[in-house]
Amino acid sequence: YLTSGASTSGNIGWIVPQHYYEKVGADGYLAHPIGAGPFEFVSAQAGTSLTLKAFAAYWRRVPGVETVEITSVKSPATGYSGLKTGEIDYFTNVASVAKQVISDPEIRSDKNLTGAWLLFFPNYNDPASPFHDIRVRQAVSLALNRAFLNVQGTEGSGEPWGSWVIPDNPEYAEMPVPDFDPTRAKQLLAEAGYPDGIDIDGLLPFFVDPKTGERFLSNLAAIGIRGPLNVLEGPQYFATVGRGAKGFESNSTIVTVADQIAGPASMMVEKYGLCDSPASFICDQQIEALWGEYGATLDMAKRADLSAQMQHRVIEDYLVIPTYRNSFRQAIGPRVLPAGDAADGTVGGSADDAADGAGFHRLWATPLNPFPTPWEDWQVAD
């Protein structure tokens, strides 16, 4: 079912019990959902809180905690304070307080490297768009000081990046980190007919981190690409970006996307790089042809080669601009087990393996998952 908790623009869908869904209907299911996970729904207040209890008959194991209280905390400073007081055991959005979290001996955190921040150009195929010219798109890439942006955004925990996927994705093709060369960027703008720079409609940041968007705009302003920061709330952001280029009337907007697909690199092409994809920002005939070949063969080596060609096309034609891999740093309080610390970024085999040296970092060991799973492995001291 795609009527609850999912959309055709993403990679997530829920498996739900057919008999229950048909009995209570969509509204009834949203009011009291039943799924296949380790916790049962208890109650919720829309946009504010969610309460779950352990499902003792879960197939893998009895969950390590009895009750989970999930609360929406808009301010990272409030979340950080809650960790220190013990009111909160786990907090996700620590980006703006990362420096305090990293230096605080009472707080443990995992740098949690995820996918790269990506910049797209909706409607770049419009001849009237400044981004129709590859030189302008290349200038955007050259304007970005990825090394410094990484320090600003993650306290150096991220990694300057040249691809739109990561090594954990099957079919990943390694790409060099693009150069930082604002002088050459200005030359390219002049060659493209913009010697005095460009006024664009703006940059849409990822909704949870507008500061990163501000930094991108600052880099672009240094070469003469000027525009406002157009911030949207989460639901509106997803509704807009989920429609790809069709979500924008503008032909001179830059869109920030943070995505980490849980599959082969070709899934990024399928999601963002095909003309008919609901969420696509890219429509390129060379990619379309390669995609047709990709889907027509079962030869895995050939598919990997075709996927690599599509990745190179997307990056080398500047149809998407990778910046740096985000450190989606998350923090835990003193009650979360195992106790003690371990080197930041250590990856363990599983939460059941107490001797792998990873300590609490093993909670983040699941590949291609930005959150600490499986949730049933969490344990909290009384």
C-alpha positions as CSV (number, residue, x, y, z in Angstrom):
1,Y,0.0,0.0,0.0
2,L,1.3,3.5,-0.8
3,T,-1.5,5.3,1.1
4,S,0.2,5.3,4.4
5,G,3.7,6.5,5.3
6,A,5.1,6.2,1.8
7,S,5.2,7.9,-1.6
8,T,6.2,7.1,-5.2
9,S,9.0,9.7,-4.9
10,G,10.9,7.7,-2.2
11,N,12.3,4.3,-1.5
12,I,10.1,3.5,1.5
13,G,6.9,1.5,1.6
14,W,5.1,-0.2,4.5
15,I,4.0,-3.8,4.5
16,V,0.6,-3.8,6.3
17,P,-1.8,-6.6,7.3
18,Q,-4.4,-6.7,4.5
19,H,-7.3,-7.9,6.6
20,Y,-6.8,-5.1,9.3
21,Y,-6.3,-2.4,6.7
22,E,-9.4,-3.3,4.8
23,K,-11.4,-3.5,8.0
24,V,-10.5,-0.1,9.5
25,G,-9.7,1.8,6.2
26,A,-7.0,4.4,5.6
27,D,-8.0,6.8,8.4
28,G,-8.4,4.0,10.9
29,Y,-5.0,2.6,10.0
30,L,-3.3,6.0,10.4
31,A,-5.1,6.4,13.8
32,H,-3.8,3.0,15.0
33,P,-1.3,1.4,12.7
34,I,-0.1,-2.2,12.9
35,G,3.1,-3.3,11.2
36,A,5.7,-6.0,11.3
37,G,8.3,-4.5,13.6
38,P,9.6,-5.1,17.1
39,F,7.4,-2.4,18.8
40,E,3.6,-1.9,19.0
41,F,1.9,1.4,18.6
42,V,0.4,2.8,21.8
43,S,-0.5,6.5,21.1
44,A,0.6,9.6,19.1
45,Q,0.1,13.3,19.0
46,A,0.6,14.5,15.4
47,G,3.9,16.2,14.9
48,T,4.6,16.1,18.7
49,S,5.1,12.6,20.2
50,L,4.8,8.9,19.6
51,T,4.7,6.1,22.2
52,L,5.5,2.5,21.5
53,K,5.8,-0.7,23.6
54,A,7.8,-3.8,23.0
55,F,6.3,-6.6,21.0
56,A,7.4,-9.6,23.0
57,A,6.6,-12.1,20.2
58,Y,8.9,-10.4,17.7
59,W,10.5,-13.1,15.6
60,R,14.2,-12.0,16.1
61,R,14.3,-11.3,19.8
62,V,12.4,-9.7,22.6
63,P,13.2,-6.0,22.4
64,G,15.8,-4.7,24.9
65,V,13.5,-1.9,26.2
66,E,9.9,-2.0,27.2
67,T,8.7,1.4,26.2
68,V,9.9,4.0,23.6
69,E,8.9,7.6,23.8
70,I,9.6,9.6,20.7
71,T,9.3,13.4,21.1
72,S,9.7,16.1,18.5
73,V,12.4,18.5,19.6
74,K,12.9,21.4,17.1
75,S,15.9,22.9,18.9
76,P,19.2,21.0,18.9
77,A,20.2,23.0,21.9
78,T,17.1,21.6,23.7
79,G,18.0,18.1,22.7
80,Y,21.6,18.5,23.9
81,S,20.4,19.8,27.2
82,G,18.0,16.8,27.5
83,L,20.9,14.4,27.0
84,K,22.9,16.1,29.7
85,T,20.0,16.0,32.2
86,G,19.1,12.4,31.3
87,E,15.6,13.4,30.1
88,I,16.6,12.1,26.6
89,D,18.5,8.9,25.9
90,Y,19.0,9.4,22.1
91,F,19.0,12.6,19.9
92,T,19.4,12.7,16.2
93,N,19.7,16.3,15.0
94,V,22.9,17.5,16.7
95,A,24.5,19.2,13.6
96,S,24.4,22.8,15.0
97,V,25.7,21.7,18.4
98,A,28.2,19.1,17.1
99,K,31.1,21.0,18.6
100,Q,29.6,20.9,22.1
101,V,28.6,17.2,21.7
102,I,32.0,16.1,20.5
103,S,33.8,17.9,23.3
104,D,31.4,16.9,26.1
105,P,32.8,14.0,28.2
106,E,29.3,13.2,29.4
107,I,27.8,12.7,25.9
108,R,28.7,9.9,23.5
109,S,28.1,10.3,19.8
110,D,28.7,8.6,16.4
111,K,29.8,10.6,13.4
112,N,27.5,8.4,11.2
113,L,28.8,9.1,7.7
114,T,25.9,9.1,5.3
115,G,25.3,10.2,1.7
116,A,26.6,13.5,0.2
117,W,24.8,16.8,0.1
118,L,23.7,17.1,-3.5
119,L,22.8,20.2,-5.6
120,F,20.3,19.8,-8.4
121,F,19.1,22.2,-11.1
122,P,15.4,21.9,-11.7
123,N,14.4,22.6,-15.3
124,Y,18.0,23.1,-16.5
125,N,16.9,21.7,-19.9
126,D,14.9,24.9,-20.5
127,P,17.1,26.9,-23.0
128,A,16.2,30.1,-21.0
129,S,17.7,28.6,-17.8
130,P,21.2,29.9,-16.9
131,F,21.9,26.3,-15.9
132,H,21.2,25.1,-19.4
133,D,24.8,26.0,-20.1
134,I,27.2,23.3,-18.7
135,R,29.7,26.1,-18.0
136,V,27.4,27.6,-15.5
137,R,26.8,24.2,-13.8
138,Q,30.6,23.6,-13.7
139,A,31.1,27.1,-12.2
140,V,28.8,26.1,-9.4
141,S,30.9,23.1,-8.7
142,L,34.2,25.1,-8.8
143,A,32.8,27.7,-6.4
144,L,32.3,25.2,-3.6
145,N,35.1,25.0,-1.0
146,R,34.2,21.4,-0.1
147,A,37.0,21.0,2.5
148,F,36.0,24.1,4.4
149,L,32.2,23.4,4.0
150,N,32.8,20.1,5.6
151,V,34.6,21.7,8.6
152,Q,31.8,24.3,9.0
153,G,29.0,21.7,8.7
154,T,30.4,18.7,10.5
155,E,33.4,19.8,12.6
156,G,35.4,17.9,10.0
157,S,33.6,14.6,10.6
158,G,32.3,14.4,7.1
159,E,34.3,13.9,3.9
160,P,34.6,16.1,0.7
161,W,33.0,14.0,-2.0
162,G,32.8,13.6,-5.8
163,S,30.0,11.1,-6.3
164,W,26.2,11.1,-5.7
165,V,26.5,7.6,-4.1
166,I,28.8,6.0,-1.5
167,P,31.0,2.9,-1.5
168,D,28.4,0.9,0.4
169,N,26.2,1.1,-2.6
170,P,26.8,-1.8,-5.0
171,E,28.0,-0.6,-8.4
172,Y,29.6,2.4,-6.8
173,A,32.1,4.0,-9.2
174,E,34.8,6.1,-7.5
175,M,35.0,9.8,-8.5
176,P,37.6,12.4,-7.7
177,V,36.7,15.3,-5.4
178,P,36.1,18.3,-7.7
179,D,38.5,21.2,-7.7
180,F,37.8,24.4,-5.8
181,D,38.7,27.2,-8.2
182,P,36.7,30.3,-7.9
183,T,38.9,32.2,-10.4
184,R,38.1,29.6,-13.1
185,A,34.4,29.6,-12.1
186,K,34.2,33.4,-12.8
187,Q,35.9,32.8,-16.1
188,L,33.3,30.1,-17.0
189,L,30.5,32.5,-16.1
190,A,32.0,35.2,-18.4
191,E,32.4,32.7,-21.2
192,A,28.7,31.7,-20.8
193,G,27.6,35.3,-21.1
194,Y,27.5,36.3,-17.5
195,P,30.5,38.5,-16.9
196,D,28.6,40.3,-14.1
197,G,27.3,37.2,-12.5
198,I,23.8,35.8,-12.3
199,D,20.8,36.6,-10.1
200,I,18.9,33.3,-9.6
201,D,15.5,32.6,-8.0
202,G,17.3,31.1,-5.0
203,L,18.5,28.0,-3.3
204,L,16.2,25.5,-1.5
205,P,18.1,24.0,1.5
206,F,17.3,20.7,3.1
207,F,14.7,21.6,5.6
208,V,16.4,20.4,8.8
209,D,19.7,22.3,8.0
210,P,19.2,25.7,6.4
211,K,22.6,26.8,7.7
212,T,24.2,24.4,5.1
213,G,22.2,26.1,2.4
214,E,23.4,29.5,3.6
215,R,27.1,28.3,3.3
216,F,26.5,27.1,-0.2
217,L,25.0,30.5,-1.2
218,S,27.9,32.3,0.4
219,N,30.3,30.3,-1.8
220,L,28.3,31.0,-4.9
221,A,28.0,34.7,-4.1
222,A,31.8,34.9,-4.1
223,I,31.8,34.1,-7.9
224,G,28.7,36.2,-8.7
225,I,25.8,33.8,-8.4
226,R,23.3,35.6,-6.2
227,G,20.0,34.6,-4.8
228,P,17.9,34.2,-1.6
229,L,17.6,31.1,0.6
230,N,14.1,29.7,0.1
231,V,13.3,27.6,3.3
232,L,10.4,25.3,3.4
233,E,9.0,23.3,6.3
234,G,9.5,19.5,6.2
235,P,6.2,18.4,4.7
236,Q,6.3,21.1,2.0
237,Y,9.9,20.4,1.3
238,F,9.2,16.7,0.7
239,A,6.0,17.5,-1.3
240,T,8.0,19.8,-3.6
241,V,11.2,17.9,-4.0
242,G,9.2,14.6,-4.3
243,R,7.9,15.9,-7.7
244,G,11.4,16.5,-9.0
245,A,11.7,19.2,-11.6
246,K,7.9,19.3,-11.9
247,G,7.7,20.7,-8.4
248,F,9.4,24.0,-9.6
249,E,8.1,26.6,-12.0
250,S,11.5,28.3,-11.7
251,N,14.3,27.5,-14.1
252,S,17.0,29.2,-12.0
253,T,16.6,27.5,-8.6
254,I,19.2,25.2,-7.0
255,V,17.9,22.4,-4.8
256,T,19.7,20.8,-1.9
257,V,19.0,17.1,-1.5
258,A,20.3,14.7,1.2
259,D,19.7,11.2,0.2
260,Q,21.2,7.8,0.8
261,I,19.6,5.0,-1.1
262,A,19.6,1.5,0.3
263,G,20.6,-0.3,-2.8
264,P,22.7,-0.3,-5.9
265,A,23.9,3.0,-7.4
266,S,21.5,2.6,-10.3
267,M,18.6,3.3,-7.9
268,M,19.8,6.9,-7.8
269,V,19.4,7.0,-11.6
270,E,16.0,5.5,-11.4
271,K,14.9,8.0,-8.7
272,Y,16.4,11.3,-9.9
273,G,17.9,10.6,-13.4
274,L,15.2,9.3,-15.7
275,C,12.9,11.6,-17.7
276,D,9.7,9.8,-16.6
277,S,10.7,9.3,-12.9
278,P,8.2,11.1,-10.6
279,A,11.1,12.7,-8.6
280,S,13.5,13.3,-11.5
281,F,15.6,16.4,-11.8
282,I,17.5,15.1,-14.8
283,C,16.3,14.2,-18.3
284,D,19.3,13.2,-20.5
285,Q,19.1,11.1,-23.7
286,Q,22.5,9.4,-23.1
287,I,21.4,8.3,-19.7
288,E,18.0,7.1,-21.1
289,A,19.9,4.9,-23.6
290,L,22.2,3.5,-21.0
291,W,19.3,2.8,-18.7
292,G,17.6,0.8,-21.5
293,E,20.7,-1.3,-21.9
294,Y,20.9,-1.8,-18.1
295,G,17.4,-3.1,-17.9
296,A,17.8,-5.4,-20.8
297,T,20.7,-7.5,-19.5
298,L,21.1,-9.9,-16.6
299,D,24.9,-9.9,-16.9
300,M,26.0,-8.5,-13.6
301,A,29.4,-7.3,-14.9
302,K,27.8,-5.5,-17.8
303,R,25.2,-3.9,-15.5
304,A,27.9,-2.7,-13.2
305,D,29.7,-1.1,-16.2
306,L,26.6,0.5,-17.5
307,S,25.8,1.8,-14.0
308,A,29.3,3.3,-13.8
309,Q,28.8,5.0,-17.2
310,M,25.6,6.6,-15.9
311,Q,27.3,7.8,-12.8
312,H,30.1,9.3,-14.8
313,R,27.6,11.0,-17.1
314,V,25.7,12.6,-14.2
315,I,28.8,13.9,-12.5
316,E,31.0,14.9,-15.5
317,D,28.1,16.7,-17.2
318,Y,27.4,18.5,-13.9
319,L,23.8,17.4,-13.8
320,V,24.2,17.0,-10.1
321,I,26.8,18.6,-7.9
322,P,28.1,16.5,-5.0
323,T,29.6,18.5,-2.1
324,Y,30.6,16.5,1.0
325,R,29.4,13.3,2.7
326,N,27.4,14.5,5.7
327,S,28.2,13.4,9.2
328,F,24.7,12.8,10.4
329,R,26.0,12.8,14.0
330,Q,23.7,11.4,16.6
331,A,24.2,11.3,20.3
332,I,23.2,9.1,23.3
333,G,23.1,9.7,27.0
334,P,24.8,7.7,29.8
335,R,22.0,5.2,30.3
336,V,22.3,3.6,26.8
337,L,24.3,0.3,26.8
338,P,27.0,-0.8,26.3
339,A,28.5,1.7,28.7
340,G,31.8,3.3,28.0
341,D,33.3,4.8,24.9
342,A,35.1,3.8,21.7
343,A,36.8,5.5,18.9
344,D,34.4,7.7,16.9
345,G,33.3,6.0,13.7
346,T,34.3,2.5,14.8
347,V,31.9,0.1,13.1
348,G,31.1,-3.2,14.8
349,G,29.6,-6.3,13.4
350,S,26.3,-6.3,15.3
351,A,24.7,-5.3,18.6
352,D,25.0,-8.9,19.7
353,D,28.8,-8.9,19.3
354,A,30.1,-7.5,22.6
355,A,33.8,-8.3,21.8
356,D,34.2,-6.4,18.5
357,G,35.7,-3.3,20.1
358,A,33.1,-1.0,18.7
359,G,31.3,-0.3,22.0
360,F,28.1,1.6,21.5
361,H,29.1,2.4,17.9
362,R,27.8,-1.1,16.9
363,L,24.3,0.4,17.0
364,W,25.2,2.2,13.8
365,A,26.6,-0.8,12.1
366,T,23.8,-1.5,9.6
367,P,25.0,-0.5,6.1
368,L,23.1,2.2,4.2
369,N,21.0,3.0,7.2
370,P,21.4,6.5,8.7
371,F,19.8,5.5,12.0
372,P,21.0,3.1,14.8
373,T,19.2,-0.2,14.0
374,P,18.0,-2.7,14.7
375,W,15.9,-1.0,17.3
376,E,15.2,-4.2,19.2
377,D,18.9,-4.4,20.1
378,W,18.9,-1.2,22.1
379,Q,19.3,-1.6,25.9
380,V,19.0,1.1,28.5
381,A,20.3,0.8,32.1
382,D,17.7,1.3,34.9
